[in-house]
Amino acid sequence: MPMNTPMLLILYKVYSGADATFTIYEDAGDGYDCEHKGYVTYTLHWDDSHHQLSISARKGSYKKMVKRRQLTFVMPDGYQQTVVYDGKKAIVTLTANN
């Protein structure tokens, strides 16, 4: 689905209970540049025992790429933390409210 405006804020819901890893993919959404490596990926890894979310360094690039955006991570109890992601590796500690 083509995007008219870039997403500057992304909200992720994080559920504890097990380790998890997944890869985020994004492209310009306005053509076929992705077929010629015009896209980026980054990986989110949840370490359940340490309540840490690792964000990998961004891989790739594309025209009109958002270089900095806010990523907000929300736990089921409402605790949340926002980081500014600029493509560099980052670690976020999320401790649920008790």
C-alpha atoms as an extended CHARMM CRD file, in Angstrom:
* protein
*
        98  EXT
         1         1  MET       CA              0.0000000000        0.0000000000        0.0000000000  PROA      1               0.0000000000
         2         2  PRO       CA              1.6490000000        3.2850000000       -1.0470000000  PROA      2               0.0000000000
         3         3  MET       CA              2.2600000000        5.7660000000        1.7280000000  PROA      3               0.0000000000
         4         4  ASN       CA              1.6670000000        9.4540000000        1.0510000000  PROA      4               0.0000000000
         5         5  THR       CA              3.5450000000       10.6820000000        4.0930000000  PROA      5               0.0000000000
         6         6  PRO       CA              6.4590000000        8.9950000000        5.8510000000  PROA      6               0.0000000000
         7         7  MET       CA              5.7960000000        7.4430000000        9.2440000000  PROA      7               0.0000000000
         8         8  LEU       CA              7.7720000000        9.4690000000       11.7680000000  PROA      8               0.0000000000
         9         9  LEU       CA              6.3750000000        7.6100000000       14.7900000000  PROA      9               0.0000000000
        10        10  ILE       CA              5.9250000000        3.8440000000       15.0540000000  PROA      10              0.0000000000
        11        11  LEU       CA              4.3460000000        2.1280000000       18.0540000000  PROA      11              0.0000000000
        12        12  TYR       CA              5.2580000000       -1.4610000000       18.9550000000  PROA      12              0.0000000000
        13        13  LYS       CA              3.4760000000       -3.5090000000       21.6120000000  PROA      13              0.0000000000
        14        14  VAL       CA              5.8920000000       -5.7510000000       23.5280000000  PROA      14              0.0000000000
        15        15  TYR       CA              4.6770000000       -8.8540000000       25.3660000000  PROA      15              0.0000000000
        16        16  SER       CA              7.0080000000      -10.6460000000       27.7590000000  PROA      16              0.0000000000
        17        17  GLY       CA              7.1440000000      -14.4020000000       28.2850000000  PROA      17              0.0000000000
        18        18  ALA       CA              9.7520000000      -15.5400000000       25.7590000000  PROA      18              0.0000000000
        19        19  ASP       CA             12.6170000000      -14.2590000000       23.6520000000  PROA      19              0.0000000000
        20        20  ALA       CA             11.6040000000      -13.0960000000       20.1830000000  PROA      20              0.0000000000
        21        21  THR       CA             13.2160000000      -11.6940000000       17.0480000000  PROA      21              0.0000000000
        22        22  PHE       CA             11.7190000000      -10.1890000000       13.9320000000  PROA      22              0.0000000000
        23        23  THR       CA             12.8440000000       -8.0530000000       11.0200000000  PROA      23              0.0000000000
        24        24  ILE       CA             11.2670000000       -4.7550000000       10.0060000000  PROA      24              0.0000000000
        25        25  TYR       CA             11.2030000000       -4.0310000000        6.2560000000  PROA      25              0.0000000000
        26        26  GLU       CA             10.4360000000       -0.6840000000        4.6710000000  PROA      26              0.0000000000
        27        27  ASP       CA             10.6590000000        0.9080000000        1.2650000000  PROA      27              0.0000000000
        28        28  ALA       CA              9.3380000000        4.0590000000       -0.3960000000  PROA      28              0.0000000000
        29        29  GLY       CA              6.0410000000        2.3510000000       -1.2180000000  PROA      29              0.0000000000
        30        30  ASP       CA              5.7530000000        4.1920000000       -4.5130000000  PROA      30              0.0000000000
        31        31  GLY       CA              7.2750000000        1.9420000000       -7.1530000000  PROA      31              0.0000000000
        32        32  TYR       CA              9.5280000000       -0.9810000000       -7.8800000000  PROA      32              0.0000000000
        33        33  ASP       CA             12.8210000000        0.3750000000       -6.5310000000  PROA      33              0.0000000000
        34        34  CYS       CA             12.6510000000       -2.3910000000       -3.9110000000  PROA      34              0.0000000000
        35        35  GLU       CA             13.4770000000       -4.8730000000       -6.6810000000  PROA      35              0.0000000000
        36        36  HSD       CA             16.8410000000       -3.1220000000       -7.0250000000  PROA      36              0.0000000000
        37        37  LYS       CA             17.7410000000       -3.0820000000       -3.3220000000  PROA      37              0.0000000000
        38        38  GLY       CA             15.9100000000        0.1870000000       -2.6700000000  PROA      38              0.0000000000
        39        39  TYR       CA             14.7770000000       -0.7420000000        0.8410000000  PROA      39              0.0000000000
        40        40  VAL       CA             15.9590000000       -0.9560000000        4.4500000000  PROA      40              0.0000000000
        41        41  THR       CA             15.6770000000       -3.5640000000        7.1710000000  PROA      41              0.0000000000
        42        42  TYR       CA             16.3980000000       -3.6150000000       10.8670000000  PROA      42              0.0000000000
        43        43  THR       CA             15.8780000000       -6.2970000000       13.4790000000  PROA      43              0.0000000000
        44        44  LEU       CA             14.1490000000       -6.1160000000       16.8470000000  PROA      44              0.0000000000
        45        45  HSD       CA             15.2120000000       -8.7300000000       19.4040000000  PROA      45              0.0000000000
        46        46  TRP       CA             13.4400000000       -9.1160000000       22.7590000000  PROA      46              0.0000000000
        47        47  ASP       CA             15.5590000000      -10.6350000000       25.5680000000  PROA      47              0.0000000000
        48        48  ASP       CA             12.8910000000      -11.6980000000       28.0350000000  PROA      48              0.0000000000
        49        49  SER       CA             15.1730000000      -12.4880000000       30.9890000000  PROA      49              0.0000000000
        50        50  HSD       CA             16.7230000000       -8.9890000000       30.9010000000  PROA      50              0.0000000000
        51        51  HSD       CA             13.6030000000       -7.1480000000       29.6600000000  PROA      51              0.0000000000
        52        52  GLN       CA             15.7300000000       -5.6030000000       26.9200000000  PROA      52              0.0000000000
        53        53  LEU       CA             14.8320000000       -4.8470000000       23.3500000000  PROA      53              0.0000000000
        54        54  SER       CA             17.7860000000       -4.6100000000       20.9520000000  PROA      54              0.0000000000
        55        55  ILE       CA             17.3650000000       -2.6290000000       17.7530000000  PROA      55              0.0000000000
        56        56  SER       CA             19.9550000000       -3.5320000000       15.1230000000  PROA      56              0.0000000000
        57        57  ALA       CA             21.7470000000       -1.0950000000       12.8750000000  PROA      57              0.0000000000
        58        58  ARG       CA             19.7550000000       -0.2820000000        9.7580000000  PROA      58              0.0000000000
        59        59  LYS       CA             20.7960000000       -2.0800000000        6.5560000000  PROA      59              0.0000000000
        60        60  GLY       CA             20.1930000000       -0.5900000000        3.1190000000  PROA      60              0.0000000000
        61        61  SER       CA             18.7590000000        2.6880000000        1.8850000000  PROA      61              0.0000000000
        62        62  TYR       CA             16.2220000000        4.1390000000       -0.5320000000  PROA      62              0.0000000000
        63        63  LYS       CA             15.1970000000        7.5030000000       -1.9070000000  PROA      63              0.0000000000
        64        64  LYS       CA             12.9980000000        9.5280000000        0.4630000000  PROA      64              0.0000000000
        65        65  MET       CA             14.0970000000        7.3340000000        3.3790000000  PROA      65              0.0000000000
        66        66  VAL       CA             13.2370000000        8.6400000000        6.8390000000  PROA      66              0.0000000000
        67        67  LYS       CA             16.6130000000        8.9150000000        8.5580000000  PROA      67              0.0000000000
        68        68  ARG       CA             15.2830000000        9.5210000000       12.0900000000  PROA      68              0.0000000000
        69        69  ARG       CA             12.0080000000        8.4820000000       13.6380000000  PROA      69              0.0000000000
        70        70  GLN       CA             10.4870000000        7.8430000000       17.0270000000  PROA      70              0.0000000000
        71        71  LEU       CA              9.9270000000        4.2410000000       18.0400000000  PROA      71              0.0000000000
        72        72  THR       CA              7.6070000000        3.7770000000       21.0110000000  PROA      72              0.0000000000
        73        73  PHE       CA              7.5480000000        0.4340000000       22.8210000000  PROA      73              0.0000000000
        74        74  VAL       CA              4.5290000000       -0.2970000000       25.0310000000  PROA      74              0.0000000000
        75        75  MET       CA              4.1850000000       -3.0770000000       27.6150000000  PROA      75              0.0000000000
        76        76  PRO       CA              0.7440000000       -4.6170000000       28.4090000000  PROA      76              0.0000000000
        77        77  ASP       CA              0.5430000000       -2.7180000000       31.7160000000  PROA      77              0.0000000000
        78        78  GLY       CA              0.8840000000        0.6020000000       29.8890000000  PROA      78              0.0000000000
        79        79  TYR       CA              4.5580000000        1.2610000000       30.6280000000  PROA      79              0.0000000000
        80        80  GLN       CA              6.1510000000        2.7450000000       27.5530000000  PROA      80              0.0000000000
        81        81  GLN       CA              9.4310000000        4.1340000000       26.3680000000  PROA      81              0.0000000000
        82        82  THR       CA             10.1780000000        6.1610000000       23.2460000000  PROA      82              0.0000000000
        83        83  VAL       CA             13.5530000000        6.3010000000       21.5220000000  PROA      83              0.0000000000
        84        84  VAL       CA             14.7240000000        8.2670000000       18.5150000000  PROA      84              0.0000000000
        85        85  TYR       CA             16.0500000000        5.7020000000       16.0490000000  PROA      85              0.0000000000
        86        86  ASP       CA             18.6160000000        7.0520000000       13.6110000000  PROA      86              0.0000000000
        87        87  GLY       CA             19.7470000000        3.7620000000       12.1060000000  PROA      87              0.0000000000
        88        88  LYS       CA             22.3410000000        2.9610000000       14.7440000000  PROA      88              0.0000000000
        89        89  LYS       CA             22.1730000000       -0.0330000000       17.0760000000  PROA      89              0.0000000000
        90        90  ALA       CA             20.2980000000        0.6960000000       20.3050000000  PROA      90              0.0000000000
        91        91  ILE       CA             19.1620000000       -1.1780000000       23.4120000000  PROA      91              0.0000000000
        92        92  VAL       CA             15.9860000000       -0.3010000000       25.3070000000  PROA      92              0.0000000000
        93        93  THR       CA             15.2350000000       -1.6840000000       28.7760000000  PROA      93              0.0000000000
        94        94  LEU       CA             11.5210000000       -2.1600000000       29.4140000000  PROA      94              0.0000000000
        95        95  THR       CA             10.5010000000       -2.9980000000       32.9500000000  PROA      95              0.0000000000
        96        96  ALA       CA              6.8130000000       -3.5800000000       33.5040000000  PROA      96              0.0000000000
        97        97  ASN       CA              5.1470000000       -1.6200000000       36.2920000000  PROA      97              0.0000000000
        98        98  ASN       CA              4.2390000000       -3.7490000000       39.3050000000  PROA      98              0.0000000000
